[in-house]
Amino acid sequence: MKMIIAAIKPFKLEDVREALTGIGVSGLMVTEIKGFGAQAGHTEIYRGAEYEVNFVPKLKLEIIVPAGLADQVVETIASTARTGKIGDGKIFVLDVEHALRVRTGETNQDAL
């Protein structure tokens, strides 16, 4: 099993969710996050005062899938979340040793 962690722009969430559902992903976790990278923040004006926003709002998606589906999930997220502009996000893939569905006791791929 693989865990895919993706940081994407918030307005892309629904498009990504629909695309993942279309390829057979049955669930995902979403967390609101803030971060910076190449985008490095921006300047805003509030009540006439200019200030620097160093952390940019993003969404973190966490998805556990069978290893054979991981590459397709990564490509689906990348193509759906891409705007071609700075700050489109990042995707990481990690190995998952064990999974357990608390309600039923099912383990590993049966728990997905």
Contact map, one row per residue, 1 for C-alpha under 8 A:
1110000000000000000000000000000000000000000000000000000000000001111000000000000000000000000000111000000000011000
1111000000000000000000000000000000000000000000000000000000000001111001000000000000000000000011110000000000000000
1111100000000000000000000000000000000000000000000000000000000111100000000000000000000000000011110000000000000000
0111110000000000000000000000000000000000000000000000000000001111100001000100000000000000001111000000000000000000
0011111000000000000000000000000000000000000000000000000000011110000000000000000000000000001110000000000000000000
0001111100000000000000000000000000000000000000000000000000111100000000000000100000000000111100000000000000000000
0000111110000000000000000000000000000000000000000000000001111000000000000000000000000000111000000000000000000000
0000011111011000000000000000000000000000000000000000000001111000000000000000000010000001110000000000000000000000
0000001111111000000000000000000000000000000000000000000011100000000000000000000010000011100000000000000000000000
0000000111111000000000000000000000000000000000000000000011100000000000000000000000000000000000000000000000000000
0000000011111100000000000000000000000000000000000000000000000000000000000000000000000000000000000000000000000000
0000000111111111000000000000000000000000000000000000000000000000000000000000000110000000000000000000000000000000
0000000111111111100000000000000000000000000000000000000000100000000000000000000010000000000000000000000000000000
0000000000111111110000000000000000000000000000000000000000000000000000000000000000000000000000000000000000000000
0000000000011111111000000000000000000000000000000000000000000000000000000000000110000000000000000000000000000000
0000000000011111111100000000000000000000000000000000000000000000000000000001100110000000000000000000000000000000
0000000000001111111110000000000000000000000000000000000000000000000000000000000000000000000000000000000000000000
0000000000000111111111000000000000000000000000000000000000000000000000000000000000000000000000000000000000000000
0000000000000011111111100000000000000000000000000000000000000000000000000001100100000000000000000000000000000000
0000000000000001111111111000000000000000000000000000000000000000000000001001100000000000000000000000000000000000
0000000000000000111111111100000000000000000000000000000000000000000000000000000000000000000000000000000000000000
0000000000000000011111111000000000000000000000000000000000000000000000000000000000000000000000000000000000000000
0000000000000000001111111000000000000000000000000000000000000000000000001000000000000000000000000000000000000000
0000000000000000000111111100000000000000000000000000000000000000000000000000000000000000000000000000000000000000
0000000000000000000111111111000000000000000000000000000000000000100000000000000000000000000000000000000000000000
0000000000000000000010011111000000000000000000000000000000000000000000000000000000000000000000000000000000000001
0000000000000000000000001111100000000000000000000000000000000010000000000000000000000000000000000000000000000000
0000000000000000000000001111110000000000000000000000000000001111000000000000000000000000000000000000000000000000
0000000000000000000000000011111000000000000000000000000000011110000000000000000000000000000000000000000000000000
0000000000000000000000000001111100000000000000000000000000111100000000000000000000000000000000000000000000000000
0000000000000000000000000000111110000000000000000000000000111000000000000000000000000000000000000000000000000000
0000000000000000000000000000011111000000000000000000000011110000000000000000000000000000000000000000000000000000
0000000000000000000000000000001111100000000000000000000011110000000000000000000000000000000000000000000000000000
0000000000000000000000000000000111110000000000000000001111100000000000000000000000000000000000000000000000000000
0000000000000000000000000000000011111000000000000000011111000000000000000000000000000000000000000000000000000000
0000000000000000000000000000000001111111100000000000011100000000000000000000000000000000000000000000000000000000
0000000000000000000000000000000000111111000000000000000000000000000000000000000000000010000000000000000000000000
0000000000000000000000000000000000011111000000000000000000000000000000000000000000000110000000000000000000000000
0000000000000000000000000000000000011111100000000000000000000000000000000000000000000110000000000000000000000000
0000000000000000000000000000000000011111110000000000011100000000000000000000000000000000000000000000000000000000
0000000000000000000000000000000000010011111000000001111100000000000000000000000000000000000000000000000000000000
0000000000000000000000000000000000000001111100000001110000000000000000000000000000000000000000000000000000000000
0000000000000000000000000000000000000000111110000111100000000000000000000000000000000000000000000000000000000000
0000000000000000000000000000000000000000011111000111100000000000000000000000000000000000000000000000000000000000
0000000000000000000000000000000000000000001111111110000000000000000000000000000000000000000000000000000000000000
0000000000000000000000000000000000000000000111111110000000000000000000000000000000000000000000000000000000000000
0000000000000000000000000000000000000000000011111000000000000000000000000000000000000000000000000000000000000000
0000000000000000000000000000000000000000000011111100000000000000000000000000000000000000000000000000000000000000
0000000000000000000000000000000000000000000011111110000000000000000000000000000000000000000000000000000000000000
0000000000000000000000000000000000000000001111011111000000000000000000000000000000000000000000000000000000000000
0000000000000000000000000000000000000000001111001111100000000000000000000000000000000000000000000000000000000000
0000000000000000000000000000000000000000111100000111110000000000000000000000000000000000000000000000000000000000
0000000000000000000000000000000000000000111100000011111100000000000000000000000000000000000000000000000000000000
0000000000000000000000000000000000110001110000000001111100000000000000000000000000000000000000000000000000000000
0000000000000000000000000000000001110001100000000000111110000000000000000000000000000000000000000000000000000000
0000000000000000000000000000000001110001100000000000111111000000000000000000000000000000000000000000000000000000
0000000011000000000000000000000111100000000000000000001111100000000000000000000000000000000000000000000000000000
0000001111000000000000000000000111100000000000000000000111110000000000000000000000000000000000000000000000000000
0000011111001000000000000000011111000000000000000000000011111000000000000000000000000000000000000000000000000000
0000111100000000000000000000111110000000000000000000000001111100000000000000000000000000000000000000000000000000
0001111100000000000000000001111000000000000000000000000000111110000000000000000000000000000000000000000000000000
0011110000000000000000000001110000000000000000000000000000011111000000000000000000000000000000000000000000000000
0011100000000000000000000011100000000000000000000000000000001111100000000000000000000000000000000000000000000000
1111000000000000000000000001000000000000000000000000000000000111110000000000000000000000000000010000000000000001
1111000000000000000000001000000000000000000000000000000000000011111011000000000000000000000000000000000000001001
1100000000000000000000000000000000000000000000000000000000000001111111000000000000000000000000000000000000001000
1100000000000000000000000000000000000000000000000000000000000000111111000000000000000000000000000000000000000000
0000000000000000000000000000000000000000000000000000000000000000011111100000000000000000000000000000000000000000
0000000000000000000000000000000000000000000000000000000000000000111111111000000000000000000000000000000000000000
0101000000000000000000000000000000000000000000000000000000000000111111111100000000000000000010000000000000000000
0000000000000000000000000000000000000000000000000000000000000000000111111110000000000000000000000000000000000000
0000000000000000000000000000000000000000000000000000000000000000000011111111000000000000000000000000000000000000
0000000000000000000100100000000000000000000000000000000000000000000011111111100000000000000000000000000000000000
0001000000000000000000000000000000000000000000000000000000000000000001111111110000000000001000000000000000000000
0000000000000000000000000000000000000000000000000000000000000000000000111111111000000000000000000000000000000000
0000000000000001001100000000000000000000000000000000000000000000000000011111111100000000000000000000000000000000
0000010000000001001100000000000000000000000000000000000000000000000000001111111110000000000000000000000000000000
0000000000000000000000000000000000000000000000000000000000000000000000000111111111000000001000000000000000000000
0000000000000000000000000000000000000000000000000000000000000000000000000011111111000000000000000000000000000000
0000000000010011001000000000000000000000000000000000000000000000000000000001111111000000000000000000000000000000
0000000110011011000000000000000000000000000000000000000000000000000000000000111111100001000000000000000000000000
0000000000000000000000000000000000000000000000000000000000000000000000000000011111111001000000000000000000000000
0000000000000000000000000000000000000000000000000000000000000000000000000000000011111001000000000000000000000000
0000000000000000000000000000000000000000000000000000000000000000000000000000000001111101000000000000000000000000
0000000000000000000000000000000000000000000000000000000000000000000000000000000001111111000000000000000000000000
0000000000000000000000000000000000000110000000000000000000000000000000000000000000011111000000000000000000000000
0000000010000000000000000000000000001110000000000000000000000000000000000000000000001111100000000000000000000000
0000000110000000000000000000000000000000000000000000000000000000000000000000000011111111110000000000000000000000
0000011110000000000000000000000000000000000000000000000000000000000000000000000000000011111000000000000000000000
0000011100000000000000000000000000000000000000000000000000000000000000000000000000000001111100000000000000000000
0001111000000000000000000000000000000000000000000000000000000000000000000100010000000000111110000000000000000000
0001110000000000000000000000000000000000000000000000000000000000000000000000000000000000011111000000000000000000
0111100000000000000000000000000000000000000000000000000000000000000001000000000000000000001111100000000000000000
0111000000000000000000000000000000000000000000000000000000000000000000000000000000000000000111110000000000000000
1110000000000000000000000000000000000000000000000000000000000000000000000000000000000000000011111000000000000000
1110000000000000000000000000000000000000000000000000000000000001000000000000000000000000000001111110000000000000
1000000000000000000000000000000000000000000000000000000000000000000000000000000000000000000000111110000000000000
0000000000000000000000000000000000000000000000000000000000000000000000000000000000000000000000011111000000110000
0000000000000000000000000000000000000000000000000000000000000000000000000000000000000000000000011111100000111011
0000000000000000000000000000000000000000000000000000000000000000000000000000000000000000000000000111110011110010
0000000000000000000000000000000000000000000000000000000000000000000000000000000000000000000000000011111111100011
0000000000000000000000000000000000000000000000000000000000000000000000000000000000000000000000000001111111000000
0000000000000000000000000000000000000000000000000000000000000000000000000000000000000000000000000000111110000000
0000000000000000000000000000000000000000000000000000000000000000000000000000000000000000000000000000111111000000
0000000000000000000000000000000000000000000000000000000000000000000000000000000000000000000000000001111111100010
0000000000000000000000000000000000000000000000000000000000000000000000000000000000000000000000000001110111110110
0000000000000000000000000000000000000000000000000000000000000000000000000000000000000000000000000111100011111110
1000000000000000000000000000000000000000000000000000000000000000000000000000000000000000000000000111000001111111
1000000000000000000000000000000000000000000000000000000000000000110000000000000000000000000000000010000000111111
0000000000000000000000000000000000000000000000000000000000000000000000000000000000000000000000000000000001111111
0000000000000000000000000000000000000000000000000000000000000000000000000000000000000000000000000011100011111111
0000000000000000000000000100000000000000000000000000000000000001100000000000000000000000000000000010100000011111
